[in-house]
Amino acid sequence: MAGTLDKVVDDYRLRLGASEYVPIVIGGMGVDISTADLALQACRLGGIGHLSDAMSLFVADQTLGSRFTKAKTSRHAATKDDLDKSTVKFLSEELAEAQRRLVEATMSAKHGDGAIFINVMEKLTMGAPTETLRVRMTAALDGGIDGITLSAGLHTHSLSLIEDHPRFRDVKLGIIVSSVRALKIFLRSAKRAGRLPDYVVVEGPLAGGHLGFGDDWAEYDLAEIVAEVLQLLGNESLDIPVIPAGGIFTGTDAVEFLATGAAAVQVATRFTVSEEAGLPMRAKQQYFAANEADVYVSNVSPTGYPLRLLTTSPCLGSNVKPQCEPFGYALNTKGECGYLDAYAATPVDESGKKLPVTDKICLCYHFSKKNCYTCGHYVYRLKDTTRQLADGSYQLLSAEHIFRDYQFSRDHEIALPPERLVVSKGR
Ligand SMILES: Cc1cc2nc3c(=O)[nH]c(=O)nc-3n(C[C@H](O)[C@H](O)[C@H](O)COP(=O)(O)O)c2cc1C
């Protein structure tokens, strides 16, 4: 785009209330792919990092040594061989404790001029959608989070769930939308709650994770949706920062949005291969090695949203028994989940062994095992952001290197990392 190539991201700043940030937001990546370490790096460098509250009990167990998952499994041992999961529930006190401790642990390690937000998904139904959402948001506020990014849903009642919290007016609140229509619906509910969002993330069809589009996702264009959102906010005289997300791969991609009215960009895929990201080394190497043909938008998620992932994801075609007793994060109020149905409908072979379940995946189990290689569309360009080592593997990058590359690069150039003499073990 003419006139923007002489600028870099660092020429811009994101203003949220009285605070100013480097306009780079690292998006929430569940389950613990956007780790506390990654969010803390973004914050130290003056930008915004996200925790994700997907499966926070499990993440607390992994990172803080708690035993919430074991306790829940024992409580629900009776249903483990049964496909009726209507009695599998979370205890609000445990959920609150896990979430608060995760947030507190991160906030107490915070340095720098940036901020740490948490990504809170409405679609994480957990057998009791309204109650668990209220508990998760309240506990994040209690833990001292700087901001809450509402995602994966319209969130028409979410603000009212925390309106009595003492931090309701001082915490930064934002929403992820993929259309002007979704934003209009949210703004109506925000006006009712007397609390407009502090920022709006507009996520386009090339993003990672679940998509806010149908099977026709390829017909949409991020720049067009951002322009429509800016126009709507302008027409309504609402001065709310707009943050595009999805497929912003270089600093210059970001500048193109910043030069046309965006306040910051939200990025994720480039950070999946950072040392700080929570994927294991085997997965990071698959992300680097991916080719365009290996990336597809699937319908395997029981949430009902399309999910972009790599064809090499170990979760595909698995026949694991539904893991609702330890997890159960995708259950609705009646204890239903698309994987339970798909599992029930899948026949067994002559030896009685369940055949591969092809329609859906056990989201909780496979996310917990890091078997679901969800990624943004441009994952196949990651190999161009690093060095290939003598053994054929790719060198991991520091989050700082990637962040600064977005911040200072020109002309779509991507800086390679300094050469390493020792191969990084990663996670
Ligand atoms: C591995 C991965 C996991 C993600 N998980 C979530 C999530 O749990 N919740 C969410 O709202 N967005 C999630 N996203 C979307 C990102 O937060 C972000 O908005 C988007 O991927 C940005 O596009 P990019 O990856 O092309 O930079 C995820 C993205 C990736 C790559």
PDBQT file of the ligand as one rigid body, heavy atoms in Angstrom, charges set to zero:
ROOT
HETATM    1  C1  LIG A 501      -2.621 -22.058  18.219  1.00  0.00    +0.000 C 
HETATM    2  C2  LIG A 501      -3.719 -21.046  18.293  1.00  0.00    +0.000 A 
HETATM    3  C3  LIG A 501      -4.678 -21.148  19.286  1.00  0.00    +0.000 A 
HETATM    4  C4  LIG A 501      -5.684 -20.186  19.392  1.00  0.00    +0.000 A 
HETATM    5  N1  LIG A 501      -6.582 -20.286  20.406  1.00  0.00    +0.000 NA
HETATM    6  C5  LIG A 501      -7.519 -19.309  20.580  1.00  0.00    +0.000 A 
HETATM    7  C6  LIG A 501      -8.398 -19.330  21.702  1.00  0.00    +0.000 A 
HETATM    8  O1  LIG A 501      -8.321 -20.224  22.557  1.00  0.00    +0.000 OA
HETATM    9  N2  LIG A 501      -9.337 -18.355  21.802  1.00  0.00    +0.000 N 
HETATM   10  C7  LIG A 501      -9.424 -17.341  20.872  1.00  0.00    +0.000 A 
HETATM   11  O2  LIG A 501     -10.283 -16.470  20.997  1.00  0.00    +0.000 OA
HETATM   12  N3  LIG A 501      -8.574 -17.285  19.817  1.00  0.00    +0.000 NA
HETATM   13  C8  LIG A 501      -7.629 -18.216  19.665  1.00  0.00    +0.000 A 
HETATM   14  N4  LIG A 501      -6.748 -18.131  18.609  1.00  0.00    +0.000 N 
HETATM   15  C9  LIG A 501      -6.813 -16.959  17.711  1.00  0.00    +0.000 C 
HETATM   16  C10 LIG A 501      -5.717 -15.920  18.063  1.00  0.00    +0.000 C 
HETATM   17  O3  LIG A 501      -5.897 -15.412  19.365  1.00  0.00    +0.000 OA
HETATM   18  C11 LIG A 501      -5.617 -14.757  17.067  1.00  0.00    +0.000 C 
HETATM   19  O4  LIG A 501      -6.706 -13.884  17.131  1.00  0.00    +0.000 OA
HETATM   20  C12 LIG A 501      -5.433 -15.163  15.613  1.00  0.00    +0.000 C 
HETATM   21  O5  LIG A 501      -4.887 -16.431  15.449  1.00  0.00    +0.000 OA
HETATM   22  C13 LIG A 501      -4.532 -14.127  14.914  1.00  0.00    +0.000 C 
HETATM   23  O6  LIG A 501      -4.224 -14.525  13.627  1.00  0.00    +0.000 OA
HETATM   24  P1  LIG A 501      -2.784 -15.130  13.227  1.00  0.00    +0.000 P 
HETATM   25  O7  LIG A 501      -2.662 -16.397  13.980  1.00  0.00    +0.000 OA
HETATM   26  O8  LIG A 501      -2.882 -15.304  11.755  1.00  0.00    +0.000 OA
HETATM   27  O9  LIG A 501      -1.734 -14.118  13.629  1.00  0.00    +0.000 OA
HETATM   28  C14 LIG A 501      -5.744 -19.099  18.474  1.00  0.00    +0.000 A 
HETATM   29  C15 LIG A 501      -4.774 -19.026  17.465  1.00  0.00    +0.000 A 
HETATM   30  C16 LIG A 501      -3.773 -19.973  17.370  1.00  0.00    +0.000 A 
HETATM   31  C17 LIG A 501      -2.739 -19.843  16.276  1.00  0.00    +0.000 C 
ENDROOT
TORSDOF 0
